[in-house]
């Protein structure tokens, strides 16, 4: 079992107060206690893991019918600078310009 570095004293600005630090009083687990630990799936109800799975699926962008494809394209530096200078979404604006030029 490898030992991790431990913080022995309270340090300001790490997301908890001195009162929180003082309230925590837990000893290290013994080798026997560690050996007797059971996996969370054996201890927690199935509903807990179902809820976690549901939340994970809700993350990120929703799927779309025609996702954009990542490609590599070389453009003149002045063209890139012009679009970047116009603010956020410059790559989308390049896409819109290309669509109009292609008659789409």
C-alpha positions as CSV (number, residue, x, y, z in Angstrom):
1,X,0.0,0.0,0.0
2,X,1.5,3.3,-1.0
3,X,1.3,6.3,1.3
4,X,0.1,9.6,-0.1
5,X,1.3,13.0,1.0
6,X,-0.8,14.3,3.8
7,X,-1.6,17.9,4.8
8,X,-0.9,18.1,8.5
9,X,-2.0,21.7,9.0
10,X,-4.9,23.9,7.9
11,X,-4.1,26.0,4.8
12,X,-6.2,29.0,3.9
13,X,-7.9,29.2,0.5
14,X,-8.4,25.6,-0.4
15,X,-12.2,25.6,-0.4
16,X,-12.8,24.8,3.2
17,X,-12.8,26.7,6.4
18,X,-10.8,26.3,9.6
19,X,-14.0,25.1,11.3
20,X,-14.4,22.4,8.5
21,X,-10.8,21.3,9.0
22,X,-11.2,21.1,12.8
23,X,-14.5,19.1,12.4
24,X,-12.8,16.3,10.5
25,X,-11.2,13.7,12.7
26,X,-10.7,10.4,10.9
27,X,-8.0,7.9,11.5
28,X,-6.3,5.8,8.9
29,X,-8.0,2.5,8.1
30,X,-6.2,-0.6,9.3
31,X,-5.1,-3.3,6.8
32,X,-7.9,-5.5,8.1
33,X,-10.5,-2.7,7.6
34,X,-9.2,-2.1,4.1
35,X,-9.4,-5.8,3.3
36,X,-13.0,-5.9,4.5
37,X,-14.2,-3.0,2.3
38,X,-16.8,-3.9,-0.3
39,X,-17.3,-2.4,-3.7
40,X,-19.9,0.5,-3.9
41,X,-22.1,-1.6,-6.2
42,X,-22.5,-4.2,-3.4
43,X,-23.4,-1.6,-0.8
44,X,-25.4,1.2,-2.5
45,X,-28.8,0.6,-4.1
46,X,-29.2,0.1,-7.8
47,X,-31.3,3.2,-8.1
48,X,-28.2,5.3,-7.1
49,X,-26.2,3.9,-10.1
50,X,-29.2,4.3,-12.4
51,X,-29.4,8.0,-11.4
52,X,-25.7,8.4,-12.0
53,X,-26.0,6.8,-15.4
54,X,-28.9,9.1,-16.3
55,X,-27.0,12.2,-15.3
56,X,-24.0,11.1,-17.3
57,X,-26.1,10.6,-20.4
58,X,-27.6,14.1,-20.0
59,X,-24.2,15.7,-20.2
60,X,-22.8,17.4,-23.3
61,X,-24.4,18.4,-26.5
62,X,-27.5,16.5,-27.6
63,X,-26.9,14.3,-30.7
64,X,-27.7,15.9,-34.0
65,X,-28.8,14.3,-37.3
66,X,-26.0,15.7,-39.4
67,X,-23.0,16.3,-37.2
68,X,-20.1,18.4,-38.6
69,X,-17.0,16.6,-39.7
70,X,-13.6,17.5,-38.4
71,X,-11.2,18.2,-41.2
72,X,-7.9,20.0,-41.7
73,X,-7.8,22.9,-44.2
74,X,-5.1,25.4,-45.0
75,X,-6.3,29.0,-45.3
76,X,-4.4,32.2,-45.9
77,X,-3.4,33.9,-42.7
78,X,-5.1,37.1,-43.5
79,X,-8.4,35.3,-44.0
80,X,-8.1,33.5,-40.6
81,X,-7.2,36.8,-38.9
82,X,-10.2,38.6,-40.5
83,X,-12.6,35.9,-39.2
84,X,-11.0,35.6,-35.8
85,X,-11.2,39.4,-35.4
86,X,-14.9,39.2,-35.9
87,X,-15.3,37.4,-32.5
88,X,-16.4,34.1,-31.2
89,X,-17.9,31.7,-33.7
90,X,-15.5,32.6,-36.4
91,X,-15.3,28.9,-37.6
92,X,-19.0,28.8,-37.9
93,X,-19.0,32.0,-40.0
94,X,-16.3,30.4,-42.3
95,X,-18.7,27.4,-42.7
96,X,-21.6,29.7,-43.5
97,X,-19.5,31.6,-46.1
98,X,-18.5,28.3,-47.8
99,X,-22.1,27.2,-47.8
100,X,-23.2,30.4,-49.6
101,X,-20.3,30.1,-52.1
102,X,-21.3,26.5,-52.8
103,X,-25.0,27.5,-53.3
104,X,-26.2,25.5,-50.4
